Amino acid sequence: MMSTLVRAEAAVLPEGVIRDAAIVVEDGQVRFAGAAGDAPDADRELRIDGTLLPGLVDIQVNGMGGRGCEEARDDALGIVARTAWTGGASAFLPTLITAPIDELVERCRRVVRFIESFDEDQDWATPVGIHLEGPFLEMAGAHEAESLVAPTPERVAALLDACGGHLRVLTLAPDLPGAAEATAQLSEAGVSVALGHARGTSRFADCVAAGANHVTHLFNAMSGLHHRDPGVVGLALDDRRLSCGIILDGIHVHPAAARVACAVLGPSRTLLVTDAANPAGMPDGDYELSGMPVSLRDGAVRDSEGRLAGSALTMAAAAAFYLRTVPGADAGTLAEIGSTNPARIARAERFGTIRVGAAARFARLDADGRVTSLRV
């Protein structure tokens, strides 16, 4: 196999930011990562301006490029994967939103076939599993309200079976009947349980004790923080066992609220997510999301009633917003919240850090804050 020595001005490695860094890649995997002076010989050399980060991982992608993950068709999922890549993500979780259980089961099976036949030898973001955002939700938001149901053991088992070991994240509302038991069932199966689309908090602590480890799009579709009633937002920020995804597009979350959340959570508990919908990566216009008409205007995706319905965000745009908005943001913290933490929640072991054995997919951070995906 031909080996490539990648020389970068700097690289974010597990031990920190290394200046004049070298990454040796062979057969699509990292074989060496460290200082250039310690690097072994390679067949060819590639020089990179800027700072090399581990490839960004987006754990919440409903659609992109005008197509939706809910279509569960190879052509649609391919367009989503390609658009996610050009938007700065190296890996992603195709996200299926609320639908009747039987339909959702069939969609899961078709997405699994796409994942299992995926060819990494192309400039597409790698689908590393499935995120189910529903149907076990309390607050519908832009979801189909009549298809929301409680997480019975039978329904959970049906979805686990349909995903064939590829279910990585499931979002549920903690106060639904059986939510804590479902959390335990999912956690036992190796699924990250995210709390979200929720108003009630009476069983929030029970779900965390049962294994919930994440919160879906903090602030959005959940009860807010009040000084006498912390709501889902307050409990999520307070519990150090939970990480939180944040949609940093300046629309879903005000910059001041984003700064407060990042200050409380710190880099170890913050995740960049896009919650991208079908119009992401497309011009303003009218589109569909899971059969529902949505429109993209001035960066916001809204349904016919004016409610936000996902975003038009890319990981590169989210990273740029983070770097210019949050005090102390730098390449190291960006790598943590955009790659390491999402890869951990997604159980994507080949992503998240630049280390021996990891996938040779990176993000290049330019001096002007621009992020691009890079495959070697």
VOBA-1610 file (N, C-alpha, C; in pm, whole numbers, padded with zeros to 5 digits, always signed):
BEGIN
Met+00084-00119+00000Met+00000+00000+00000Met+00088+00126+00000Met+00049+00224-00079Met+00123+00349-00080Met+00095+00427+00046Ser+00199+00483+00105Ser+00184+00565+00227Ser+00203+00711+00193Thr+00133+00796+00267Thr+00139+00941+00246Thr+00175+01009+00377Leu+00274+01097+00371Leu+00311+01179+00486Leu+00243+01315+00469Val+00151+01347+00559Val+00081+01475+00557Val+00152+01569+00653Arg+00208+01677+00601Arg+00275+01778+00683Arg+00180+01896+00698Ala+00155+01937+00822Ala+00065+02049+00850Ala+00135+02149+00940Glu+00095+02275+00928Glu+00151+02377+01017Glu+00127+02340+01163Ala+00012+02280+01188Ala-00021+02233+01323Ala-00128+02126+01310Ala-00142+02044+01413Ala-00247+01942+01417Ala-00293+01926+01560Val-00422+01902+01577Val-00478+01877+01709Val-00478+01727+01732Leu-00389+01681+01818Leu-00377+01540+01852Leu-00431+01518+01994Pro-00448+01395+02037Pro-00499+01373+02173Pro-00416+01440+02282Glu-00286+01454+02257Glu-00200+01516+02359Glu-00197+01668+02349Gly-00264+01725+02250Gly-00269+01870+02237Gly-00237+01915+02096Val-00216+02045+02081Val-00183+02102+01950Val-00033+02088+01926Ile+00003+02023+01817Ile+00142+02000+01780Ile+00177+02087+01662Arg+00281+02168+01674Arg+00328+02250+01563Arg+00417+02167+01472Asp+00419+02201+01344Asp+00494+02126+01243Asp+00466+01978+01261Ala+00339+01943+01239Ala+00292+01807+01266Ala+00300+01721+01141Ala+00306+01592+01164Ala+00308+01496+01054Ala+00210+01382+01084Ile+00134+01346+00983Ile+00042+01234+00991Ile+00077+01140+00876Val+00106+01016+00906Val+00134+00918+00801Val+00009+00833+00783Val-00037+00827+00658Val-00159+00756+00623Val-00128+00642+00529Glu-00188+00527+00556Glu-00174+00412+00467Glu-00304+00334+00467Asp-00352+00301+00349Asp-00474+00223+00334Asp-00592+00286+00408Gly-00601+00420+00403Gly-00714+00490+00461Gly-00711+00503+00611Gln-00598+00467+00674Gln-00587+00475+00819Gln-00462+00552+00860Val-00470+00613+00976Val-00355+00681+01033Val-00257+00577+01088Arg-00132+00584+01043Arg-00028+00492+01091Arg+00071+00560+01184Phe+00076+00695+01177Phe+00162+00773+01267Phe+00102+00911+01282Ala+00111+00968+01401Ala+00067+01105+01426Ala+00157+01167+01532Gly+00227+01274+01496Gly+00317+01337+01592Gly+00397+01447+01527Ala+00509+01479+01586Ala+00598+01583+01534Ala+00663+01536+01405Ala+00682+01631+01313Ala+00737+01596+01182Ala+00875+01532+01195Gly+00954+01575+01293Gly+01088+01520+01310Gly+01091+01375+01349Asp+00979+01324+01399Asp+00972+01184+01443Asp+00903+01094+01343Ala+00858+01150+01231Ala+00776+01074+01138Ala+00860+00974+01059Pro+00807+00856+01032Pro+00877+00759+00947Pro+00869+00802+00800Asp+00950+00738+00718Asp+00948+00767+00575Asp+00814+00722+00515Ala+00777+00791+00407Ala+00654+00756+00336Ala+00680+00766+00186Asp+00589+00711+00107Asp+00607+00709-00038Asp+00588+00846-00101Arg+00505+00929-00041Arg+00482+01063-00095Arg+00451+01157+00020Glu+00456+01288-00010Glu+00431+01389+00093Glu+00326+01488+00044Leu+00239+01527+00137Leu+00134+01624+00110Leu+00143+01733+00215Arg+00161+01857+00171Arg+00173+01969+00264Arg+00039+02042+00276Ile+00001+02073+00400Ile-00127+02134+00429Ile-00106+02266+00502Asp-00165+02372+00450Asp-00165+02499+00521Asp-00273+02494+00630Gly-00249+02563+00740Gly-00348+02568+00846Gly-00330+02457+00948Thr-00436+02435+01026Thr-00434+02337+01135Thr-00522+02218+01098Leu-00468+02099+01119Leu-00540+01977+01089Leu-00615+01930+01215Leu-00745+01908+01200Leu-00829+01858+01308Leu-00879+01720+01271Pro-00920+01641+01370Pro-00993+01520+01333Pro-01120+01558+01259Gly-01163+01474+01166Gly-01282+01506+01087Gly-01402+01533+01174Leu-01479+01636+01138Leu-01597+01673+01216Leu-01706+01567+01199Val-01781+01545+01306Val-01885+01442+01310Val-02017+01509+01346Asp-02116+01495+01261Asp-02247+01556+01281Asp-02346+01446+01318Ile-02398+01448+01440Ile-02484+01338+01485Ile-02632+01365+01459Gln-02665+01473+01389Gln-02806+01503+01366Gln-02825+01566+01228Val-02844+01481+01128Val-02863+01527+00991Val-02993+01468+00937Asn-03096+01551+00928Asn-03225+01506+00875Asn-03225+01501+00722Gly-03146+01586+00662Gly-03136+01592+00517Gly-03040+01701+00477Met-03005+01705+00351Met-02917+01807+00293Met-02926+01798+00142Gly-02885+01905+00077Gly-02878+01901-00069Gly-03012+01885-00137Gly-03120+01922-00067Gly-03253+01910-00124Gly-03318+01775-00105Arg-03249+01681-00041Arg-03304+01547-00020Arg-03307+01517+00130Gly-03390+01418+00166Gly-03410+01388+00307Gly-03371+01247+00343Cys-03317+01229+00464Cys-03286+01095+00512Cys-03411+01010+00525Glu-03527+01075+00549Glu-03651+00999+00564Glu-03692+00930+00434Glu-03634+00974+00320Glu-03661+00903+00195Glu-03604+00762+00198Ala-03494+00746+00274Ala-03431+00615+00293Ala-03402+00547+00159Arg-03360+00625+00061Arg-03321+00574-00072Arg-03173+00602-00092Asp-03106+00510-00162Asp-02963+00526-00182Asp-02929+00658-00249Asp-03008+00699-00350Asp-02975+00822-00420Asp-02989+00943-00329Ala-03095+00946-00248Ala-03115+01058-00155Ala-03008+01060-00048Leu-02979+00945+00010Leu-02879+00938+00116Leu-02740+00971+00062Gly-02713+00935-00063Gly-02586+00971-00124Gly-02571+01122-00139Ile-02679+01189-00180Ile-02674+01335-00191Ile-02654+01398-00054Val-02720+01345+00047Val-02702+01396+00183Val-02557+01378+00227Ala-02501+01259+00204Ala-02363+01232+00245Ala-02264+01322+00172Arg-02285+01343+00044Arg-02196+01429-00034Arg-02206+01575+00012Thr-02327+01621+00040Thr-02345+01760+00083Thr-02291+01780+00224Ala-02307+01680+00309Ala-02249+01690+00443Ala-02097+01703+00435Trp-02035+01630+00342Trp-01890+01637+00323Trp-01847+01776+00276Thr-01913+01827+00174Thr-01876+01960+00124Thr-01907+02066+00229Gly-01996+02037+00321Gly-02027+02129+00430Gly-01939+02112+00552Gly-01833+02031+00542Gly-01735+02024+00649Gly-01740+01904+00740Ala-01832+01809+00718Ala-01840+01690+00803Ala-01770+01572+00738Ser-01696+01496+00818Ser-01634+01373+00770Ser-01722+01251+00795Ala-01807+01259+00897Ala-01897+01150+00932Ala-02026+01208+00984Phe-02134+01129+00976Phe-02262+01181+01021Phe-02356+01067+01058Leu-02460+01102+01130Leu-02568+01009+01159Leu-02691+01049+01079Pro-02729+00971+00977Pro-02858+00996+00915Pro-02966+00993+01023Thr-03048+01097+01027Thr-03146+01113+01135Thr-03286+01100+01080Leu-03362+01009+01139Leu-03501+00985+01099Leu-03592+01044+01204Ile-03684+01130+01160Ile-03774+01194+01255Ile-03903+01113+01265Thr-03995+01162+01346Thr-04116+01091+01382Thr-04197+01047+01259Ala-04241+00922+01265Ala-04332+00863+01166Ala-04401+00747+01235Pro-04510+00696+01179Pro-04570+00575+01235Pro-04465+00464+01247Ile-04473+00386+01353Ile-04370+00288+01384Ile-04340+00196+01265Asp-04443+00145+01200Asp-04420+00053+01088Asp-04340+00120+00977Glu-04371+00245+00948Glu-04296+00318+00845Glu-04153+00343+00890Leu-04138+00378+01017Leu-04005+00406+01070Leu-03918+00280+01067Val-03976+00167+01100Val-03903+00040+01095Val-03852+00014+00954Glu-03937+00033+00855Glu-03895+00009+00717Glu-03788+00108+00674Arg-03801+00234+00714Arg-03697+00332+00679Arg-03564+00294+00742Cys-03568+00249+00867Cys-03444+00208+00934Cys-03376+00096+00856Arg-03453-00001+00811Arg-03395-00114+00738Arg-03328-00067+00610Arg-03389+00028+00542Arg-03332+00075+00416Arg-03206+00160+00441Val-03206+00239+00547Val-03086+00318+00580Val-02973+00225+00620Val-03005+00117+00692Val-02903+00019+00728Val-02836-00038+00603Arg-02914-00069+00503Arg-02855-00122+00378Arg-02759-00022+00315Phe-02795+00107+00321Phe-02705+00210+00269Phe-02576+00215+00350Ile-02587+00209+00481Ile-02469+00214+00568Ile-02378+00095+00541Glu-02437-00023+00530Glu-02356-00144+00518Glu-02292-00159+00380Ser-02344-00090+00281Ser-02285-00097+00147Ser-02204+00027+00113Phe-02182+00115+00211Phe-02118+00244+00184Phe-01973+00224+00142Asp-01932+00295+00038Asp-01796+00292-00013Asp-01722+00416+00035Glu-01623+00399+00121Glu-01552+00514+00177Glu-01452+00575+00080Asp-01432+00515-00034Asp-01336+00567-00129Asp-01400+00673-00218Gln-01459+00774-00154Gln-01524+00884-00225Gln-01535+01002-00129Asp-01552+01119-00185Asp-01560+01239-00102Asp-01703+01260-00054Trp-01746+01169+00031Trp-01874+01176+00099Trp-01849+01158+00248Ala-01933+01219+00330Ala-01926+01192+00473Ala-01973+01050+00500Thr-01905+00983+00590Thr-01935+00843+00621Thr-02055+00832+00714Pro-02157+00755+00678Pro-02269+00733+00770Pro-02228+00630+00874Val-02217+00672+00999Val-02164+00584+01104Val-02273+00525+01191Gly-02399+00541+01152Gly-02509+00486+01229Gly-02633+00569+01208Ile-02734+00541+01288Ile-02864+00607+01275Ile-02898+00681+01403His-02957+00799+01389His-03016+00873+01501His-03166+00875+01479Leu-03241+00824+01575Leu-03387+00832+01572Leu-03432+00946+01662Glu-03482+01051+01601Glu-03535+01166+01675Glu-03687+01152+01674Gly-03737+01069+01762Gly-03877+01033+01763Gly-03892+00885+01734Pro-04009+00830+01756Pro-04137+00898+01783Pro-04170+00916+01931Phe-04071+00893+02019Phe-04098+00895+02163Phe-04077+01035+02221Leu-04156+01130+02170Leu-04138+01270+02205Leu-04265+01325+02271Glu-04247+01432+02349Glu-04359+01498+02414Glu-04399+01625+02340Met-04301+01706+02303Met-04325+01829+02228Met-04298+01801+02081Ala-04401+01816+01999Ala-04387+01777+01859Ala-04295+01871+01783Gly-04301+02001+01812Gly-04228+02094+01727Gly-04277+02079+01584Ala-04184+02056+01491Ala-04223+02037+01351Ala-04250+01891+01318His-04251+01803+01419His-04277+01661+01395His-04427+01636+01380Glu-04460+01520+01328Glu-04598+01478+01307Glu-04659+01437+01442Ala-04740+01526+01499Ala-04788+01507+01636Ala-04868+01378+01653Glu-04948+01342+01552Glu-05033+01224+01567Glu-04955+01093+01567Ser-04826+01098+01533Ser-04745+00976+01533Ser-04658+00963+01658Leu-04667+01058+01751Leu-04591+01049+01876Leu-04652+00941+01964Val-04568+00855+02019Val-04614+00744+02103Val-04519+00726+02221Ala-04564+00647+02318Ala-04481+00615+02433Ala-04382+00503+02397Pro-04266+00501+02462Pro-04164+00400+02429Pro-04187+00268+02501Thr-04278+00188+02451Thr-04301+00057+02510Thr-04183-00035+02478Pro-04163-00140+02559Pro-04054-00234+02528Pro-04065-00293+02388Glu-04188-00319+02343Glu-04207-00379+02212Glu-04167-00282+02100Arg-04204-00155+02114Arg-04167-00056+02012Arg-04015-00035+02008Val-03956-00026+02126Val-03811-00009+02131Val-03741-00129+02067Ala-03787-00249+02100Ala-03726-00370+02045Ala-03740-00374+01894Ala-03855-00330+01841Ala-03876-00331+01697Ala-03777-00238+01627Leu-03752-00122+01685Leu-03658-00028+01623Leu-03515-00077+01636Leu-03481-00134+01750Leu-03347-00190+01765Leu-03323-00301+01662Asp-03421-00386+01645Asp-03409-00496+01549Asp-03395-00442+01406Ala-03475-00341+01372Ala-03471-00285+01237Ala-03337-00221+01207Cys-03273-00164+01309Cys-03145-00095+01289Cys-03027-00191+01286Gly-03047-00315+01325Gly-02944-00418+01311Gly-02809-00381+01371Gly-02810-00320+01488Gly-02685-00282+01553Gly-02632-00146+01511His-02703-00076+01424His-02656+00054+01376His-02726+00173+01444Leu-02816+00148+01537Leu-02878+00260+01609Leu-02777+00316+01707Arg-02743+00441+01690Arg-02640+00504+01774Arg-02697+00603+01873Val-02801+00677+01834Val-02862+00777+01922Val-03013+00767+01906Leu-03084+00774+02017Leu-03230+00786+02014Leu-03271+00897+02109Thr-03348+00992+02057Thr-03398+01103+02138Thr-03536+01067+02191Leu-03554+01085+02323Leu-03686+01063+02382Leu-03713+01168+02489Ala-03841+01181+02524Ala-03884+01274+02628Ala-03891+01199+02761Pro-03829+01250+02865Pro-03817+01173+02988Pro-03946+01148+03064Asp-04049+01230+03044Asp-04171+01212+03122Asp-04276+01124+03055Leu-04245+01069+02939Leu-04338+00975+02878Leu-04345+00847+02960Pro-04460+00781+02964Pro-04468+00652+03035Pro-04365+00553+02981Gly-04287+00495+03070Gly-04189+00396+03030Gly-04058+00452+02980Ala-04037+00585+02991Ala-03915+00645+02936Ala-03789+00596+03007Ala-03793+00587+03138Ala-03675+00542+03211Ala-03643+00396+03178Glu-03747+00314+03168Glu-03726+00174+03134Glu-03673+00160+02991Ala-03724+00242+02900Ala-03674+00240+02763Ala-03528+00285+02758Thr-03494+00385+02840Thr-03355+00431+02846Thr-03263+00317+02886Ala-03304+00242+02987Ala-03222+00128+03031Ala-03211+00023+02921Gln-03322-00005+02851Gln-03323-00102+02743Gln-03230-00059+02630Leu-03235+00066+02593Leu-03151+00118+02487Leu-03005+00124+02528Ser-02980+00171+02649Ser-02842+00179+02698Ser-02777+00042+02702Glu-02853-00057+02744Glu-02802-00194+02748Glu-02764-00242+02609Ala-02834-00189+02507Ala-02804-00226+02368Ala-02693-00141+02307Gly-02632-00053+02385Gly-02521+00029+02336Gly-02562+00155+02266Val-02686+00200+02287Val-02737+00321+02222Val-02723+00439+02317Ser-02678+00552+02265Ser-02678+00675+02342Ser-02820+00730+02347Val-02872+00750+02467Val-03007+00803+02482Val-02997+00953+02508Ala-03063+01030+02422Ala-03063+01176+02432Ala-03201+01221+02478Leu-03206+01311+02572Leu-03332+01366+02620Leu-03364+01491+02540Gly-03490+01504+02497Gly-03526+01619+02417Gly-03670+01618+02375His-03711+01725+02307His-03851+01744+02268His-03940+01719+02389Ala-03906+01785+02499Ala-03968+01752+02627Ala-04004+01877+02705Arg-04116+01867+02776Arg-04158+01973+02866Arg-04142+01930+03012Gly-04190+01811+03044Gly-04189+01763+03182Gly-04052+01718+03228Thr-04030+01728+03358Thr-03899+01693+03415Thr-03909+01600+03535Ser-04028+01550+03566Ser-04043+01471+03689Ser-03962+01342+03686Arg-03936+01289+03566Arg-03857+01165+03555Arg-03725+01188+03482Phe-03686+01313+03473Phe-03558+01346+03410Phe-03443+01273+03480Ala-03438+01284+03612Ala-03330+01221+03689Ala-03333+01069+03676Asp-03453+01011+03666Asp-03464+00865+03650Asp-03402+00821+03518Cys-03425+00899+03413Cys-03369+00863+03283Cys-03217+00876+03282Val-03165+00978+03348Val-03019+00993+03356Val-02960+00877+03436Ala-03026+00841+03545Ala-02978+00728+03626Ala-02983+00598+03546Ala-03077+00588+03452Ala-03091+00467+03370Ala-02994+00463+03254Gly-02921+00574+03230Gly-02818+00573+03127Gly-02822+00683+03025Ala-02922+00772+03028Ala-02923+00884+02933Ala-02795+00965+02948Asn-02734+01001+02835Asn-02605+01069+02842Asn-02596+01194+02757His-02707+01235+02695His-02699+01347+02601His-02832+01421+02599Val-02830+01544+02547Val-02950+01625+02530Val-02952+01676+02387Thr-03066+01658+02320Thr-03079+01697+02179Thr-03112+01844+02165His-03039+01912+02080His-03048+02056+02051His-03098+02138+02172Leu-03005+02161+02264Leu-03032+02238+02385Leu-03104+02369+02352Phe-03205+02402+02432Phe-03291+02520+02423Phe-03410+02499+02329Asn-03393+02419+02225Asn-03499+02407+02125Asn-03588+02288+02154Ala-03721+02311+02147Ala-03822+02207+02172Ala-03807+02147+02311Met-03792+02232+02410Met-03784+02185+02549Met-03820+02300+02643Ser-03860+02264+02765Ser-03894+02367+02864Ser-03769+02443+02904Gly-03783+02576+02915Gly-03669+02663+02938Gly-03633+02678+03085Leu-03527+02753+03108Leu-03474+02775+03242Leu-03547+02891+03310His-03601+02863+03429His-03658+02966+03515His-03597+02947+03654His-03579+03056+03728His-03507+03044+03854His-03581+02963+03960Arg-03712+02943+03944Arg-03784+02856+04038Arg-03825+02724+03974Asp-03803+02711+03845Asp-03832+02587+03774Asp-03727+02572+03665Pro-03624+02492+03690Pro-03510+02489+03596Pro-03544+02432+03459Gly-03657+02360+03447Gly-03694+02304+03317Gly-03589+02207+03265Val-03613+02158+03145Val-03518+02066+03084Val-03384+02135+03061Val-03388+02261+03019Val-03263+02334+02994Val-03177+02341+03120Gly-03236+02383+03231Gly-03160+02397+03355Gly-03105+02265+03405Leu-03187+02161+03401Leu-03141+02030+03447Leu-03031+01976+03357Ala-03042+02000+03229Ala-02939+01954+03136Ala-02806+02024+03161Leu-02811+02154+03180Leu-02687+02228+03207Leu-02625+02186+03340Asp-02709+02152+03437Asp-02662+02124+03573Asp-02601+01986+03588Asp-02647+01888+03512Asp-02604+01749+03532Asp-02480+01719+03449Arg-02369+01698+03517Arg-02240+01681+03450Arg-02229+01547+03377Arg-02327+01460+03395Arg-02327+01334+03321Arg-02379+01351+03178Leu-02433+01467+03149Leu-02497+01491+03020Leu-02414+01585+02933Ser-02398+01547+02806Ser-02349+01642+02707Ser-02470+01703+02637Cys-02447+01813+02568Cys-02558+01884+02503Cys-02519+01927+02363Gly-02604+01895+02267Gly-02586+01947+02133Gly-02645+02086+02123Ile-02579+02173+02047Ile-02627+02310+02028Ile-02621+02344+01880Ile-02731+02402+01830Ile-02738+02444+01690Ile-02689+02588+01683Leu-02566+02607+01639Leu-02504+02740+01638Leu-02516+02802+01499Asp-02637+02848+01469Asp-02657+02920+01344Asp-02700+03064+01367Gly-02709+03107+01493Gly-02755+03241+01525Gly-02904+03258+01513Ile-02975+03152+01477Ile-03121+03156+01463Ile-03186+03072+01572His-03141+02949+01586His-03198+02860+01688His-03162+02902+01829Val-03043+02956+01847Val-02994+02995+01980Val-02928+03132+01968His-02971+03226+02052His-02910+03360+02051His-02763+03347+02090Pro-02676+03428+02030Pro-02534+03420+02065Pro-02505+03431+02215Ala-02579+03515+02286Ala-02556+03526+02430Ala-02591+03397+02501Ala-02702+03334+02463Ala-02739+03206+02522Ala-02637+03099+02488Ala-02585+03103+02366Ala-02481+03007+02327Ala-02357+03024+02413Arg-02318+03149+02439Arg-02200+03172+02521Arg-02222+03124+02665Val-02341+03149+02718Val-02372+03101+02853Val-02365+02950+02858Ala-02428+02883+02762Ala-02428+02737+02762Ala-02287+02682+02750Cys-02208+02737+02658Cys-02071+02688+02641Cys-01987+02712+02766Ala-02011+02822+02835Ala-01938+02850+02958Ala-01973+02749+03067Val-02101+02715+03077Val-02144+02619+03180Val-02099+02478+03144Leu-02120+02439+03021Leu-02089+02302+02979Leu-01939+02279+02968Gly-01866+02378+02921Gly-01726+02359+02891Gly-01710+02274+02766Pro-01590+02270+02711Pro-01570+02192+02588Pro-01599+02043+02605Ser-01585+01988+02724Ser-01603+01844+02741Ser-01747+01799+02731Arg-01844+01892+02744Arg-01985+01854+02742Arg-02063+01919+02627Thr-01995+01992+02542Thr-02061+02062+02432Thr-02042+01985+02301Leu-02148+01979+02220Leu-02139+01920+02086Leu-02195+02018+01984Leu-02123+02036+01875Leu-02180+02104+01760Leu-02272+02006+01686Val-02392+02050+01656Val-02483+01973+01571Val-02546+02070+01472Thr-02587+02017+01358Thr-02654+02105+01261Thr-02805+02093+01267Asp-02858+01975+01296Asp-03002+01949+01280Asp-03044+01988+01138Ala-02954+01961+01043Ala-02976+02003+00905Ala-03100+01937+00847Ala-03179+02016+00776Ala-03296+01967+00705Ala-03267+01966+00555Asn-03361+01916+00479Asn-03341+01899+00335Asn-03287+02023+00263Pro-03327+02147+00300Pro-03276+02265+00226Pro-03131+02301+00255Ala-03068+02237+00353Ala-02929+02271+00384Ala-02841+02251+00262Gly-02757+02349+00235Gly-02671+02343+00117Gly-02739+02384-00011Met-02860+02439-00001Met-02938+02478-00118Met-02973+02626-00111Pro-03015+02685-00223Pro-03057+02826-00222Pro-03193+02843-00158Asp-03230+02966-00125Asp-03363+02993-00074Asp-03469+02937-00168Gly-03575+02881-00107Gly-03681+02824-00189Gly-03772+02737-00106Asp-03858+02663-00172Asp-03954+02576-00107Asp-03911+02430-00123Tyr-03921+02355-00011Tyr-03874+02217-00008Tyr-03973+02132+00071Glu-03934+02006+00094Glu-04014+01917+00178Glu-03925+01856+00285Leu-03984+01827+00400Leu-03918+01753+00506Leu-04016+01648+00555Ser-03985+01521+00526Ser-04072+01410+00564Ser-04215+01433+00515Gly-04227+01479+00392Gly-04357+01502+00332Gly-04424+01632+00370Met-04361+01710+00457Met-04418+01837+00504Met-04353+01952+00428Pro-04431+02047+00376Pro-04370+02161+00307Pro-04293+02251+00403Val-04172+02286+00366Val-04090+02379+00442Val-04029+02479+00345Ser-03986+02592+00399Ser-03922+02692+00314Ser-03791+02737+00377Leu-03698+02770+00290Leu-03570+02827+00334Leu-03568+02973+00293Arg-03559+03061+00394Arg-03551+03204+00369Arg-03450+03265+00467Asp-03352+03335+00414Asp-03255+03407+00497Asp-03192+03318+00603Gly-03160+03195+00565Gly-03089+03104+00653Gly-03175+03023+00746Ala-03306+03046+00750Ala-03396+02975+00842Ala-03488+02882+00764Val-03502+02760+00814Val-03595+02663+00758Val-03720+02661+00847Arg-03834+02689+00787Arg-03959+02696+00864Arg-04069+02617+00795Asp-04164+02566+00877Asp-04279+02497+00820Asp-04386+02599+00783Ser-04502+02551+00740Ser-04607+02641+00691Ser-04664+02729+00801Glu-04642+02691+00927Glu-04691+02771+01039Glu-04583+02864+01095Gly-04468+02868+01030Gly-04362+02957+01071Gly-04269+02903+01177Arg-04287+02778+01216Arg-04200+02717+01317Arg-04070+02671+01253Leu-03961+02682+01328Leu-03834+02628+01280Leu-03849+02478+01258Ala-03799+02431+01145Ala-03810+02289+01109Ala-03673+02240+01066Gly-03585+02219+01163Gly-03447+02189+01130Gly-03374+02316+01089Ser-03257+02299+01030Ser-03176+02416+00994Ser-03119+02400+00855Ala-03056+02506+00808Ala-02980+02503+00683Ala-02830+02506+00713Leu-02795+02467+00834Leu-02658+02478+00882Leu-02569+02365+00830Thr-02442+02394+00812Thr-02339+02293+00788Thr-02243+02293+00906Met-02164+02188+00919Met-02068+02183+01029Met-01962+02292+01013Ala-01923+02323+00889Ala-01825+02430+00868Ala-01880+02564+00915Ala-02008+02591+00886Ala-02069+02717+00930Ala-02085+02719+01081Ala-02121+02605+01141Ala-02133+02598+01287Ala-01998+02623+01353Ala-01893+02565+01296Ala-01759+02585+01350Ala-01718+02731+01341Ala-01745+02795+01228Ala-01710+02936+01212Ala-01785+03023+01313Phe-01914+02993+01334Phe-01995+03068+01431Phe-01935+03051+01571Tyr-01899+02930+01606Tyr-01840+02902+01738Tyr-01710+02981+01757Leu-01624+02978+01658Leu-01494+03043+01671Leu-01505+03195+01685Arg-01604+03255+01622Arg-01614+03400+01630Arg-01707+03448+01743Thr-01778+03356+01807Thr-01880+03395+01904Thr-01844+03362+02048Val-01776+03250+02070Val-01753+03200+02206Val-01612+03235+02253Pro-01599+03305+02364Pro-01466+03338+02416Pro-01385+03212+02446Gly-01258+03216+02413Gly-01169+03102+02438Gly-01175+02994+02333Ala-01263+03010+02234Ala-01272+02909+02127Ala-01144+02908+02044Asp-01093+02789+02018Asp-00972+02776+01936Asp-00975+02639+01870Ala-00868+02605+01801Ala-00864+02479+01727Ala-00882+02360+01819Gly-00824+02365+01937Gly-00833+02254+02031Gly-00975+02231+02080Thr-01043+02339+02119Thr-01180+02323+02167Thr-01275+02287+02052Leu-01247+02339+01932Leu-01329+02304+01818Leu-01319+02155+01787Ala-01198+02100+01793Ala-01181+01957+01770Ala-01259+01875+01873Glu-01264+01925+01996Glu-01334+01852+02101Glu-01485+01853+02079Ile-01541+01972+02052Ile-01687+01981+02044Ile-01742+01941+01907Gly-01655+01945+01805Gly-01699+01913+01670Gly-01665+01773+01625Ser-01576+01706+01698Ser-01532+01574+01654Ser-01527+01473+01767Thr-01446+01501+01869Thr-01425+01403+01976Thr-01554+01370+02050Asn-01626+01472+02093Asn-01750+01448+02169Asn-01859+01384+02082Pro-01885+01436+01961Pro-01986+01369+01877Pro-01951+01224+01844Ala-01823+01197+01819Ala-01783+01059+01789Ala-01808+00969+01909Arg-01787+01021+02029Arg-01812+00942+02150Arg-01961+00910+02163Ile-02047+01010+02145Ile-02191+00987+02157Ile-02239+00893+02047Ala-02182+00904+01927Ala-02222+00820+01815Ala-02157+00683+01817Arg-02070+00658+01915Arg-01996+00531+01923Arg-01919+00505+01792Ala-01865+00613+01737Ala-01791+00604+01611Ala-01642+00597+01643Glu-01594+00477+01674Glu-01459+00460+01728Glu-01350+00502+01631Arg-01375+00498+01501Arg-01272+00531+01403Arg-01259+00681+01382Phe-01344+00758+01446Phe-01342+00903+01429Phe-01322+00969+01566Gly-01306+01100+01564Gly-01301+01175+01689Gly-01165+01224+01731Thr-01060+01152+01695Thr-00923+01196+01726Thr-00831+01153+01613Ile-00718+01222+01603Ile-00614+01181+01507Ile-00517+01093+01584Arg-00528+00964+01561Arg-00447+00866+01634Arg-00424+00746+01544Val-00329+00663+01580Val-00301+00542+01502Val-00426+00454+01498Gly-00465+00413+01378Gly-00581+00329+01360Gly-00707+00404+01324Ala-00706+00536+01340Ala-00825+00616+01308Ala-00839+00631+01157Ala-00961+00663+01114Ala-00986+00688+00973Ala-00909+00812+00929Ala-00855+00808+00809Ala-00776+00920+00756Ala-00868+01025+00694Arg-00955+01078+00778Arg-01047+01184+00738Arg-01032+01298+00838Phe-01007+01415+00785Phe-00968+01527+00868Phe-01049+01651+00834Ala-01035+01752+00919Ala-01087+01885+00890Ala-00969+01980+00891Arg-00961+02064+00791Arg-00853+02163+00784Arg-00910+02298+00824Leu-00849+02358+00925Leu-00890+02489+00974Leu-00793+02594+00923Asp-00841+02684+00838Asp-00757+02791+00785Asp-00744+02904+00886Ala-00652+02994+00858Ala-00629+03107+00948Ala-00751+03197+00959Asp-00835+03199+00858Asp-00954+03285+00861Asp-01075+03217+00923Gly-01055+03097+00982Gly-01164+03028+01048Gly-01246+02938+00958Arg-01203+02921+00835Arg-01278+02837+00741Arg-01239+02691+00758Val-01339+02602+00762Val-01316+02460+00779Val-01352+02387+00650Thr-01266+02298+00606Thr-01295+02212+00491Thr-01260+02068+00526Ser-01334+01976+00465Ser-01306+01833+00487Ser-01189+01790+00401Leu-01114+01692+00452Leu-00997+01642+00382Leu-00989+01491+00399Arg-00978+01421+00287Arg-00960+01275+00288Arg-00826+01242+00225Val-00748+01154+00291Val-00618+01114+00238Val-00625+00965+00207
//
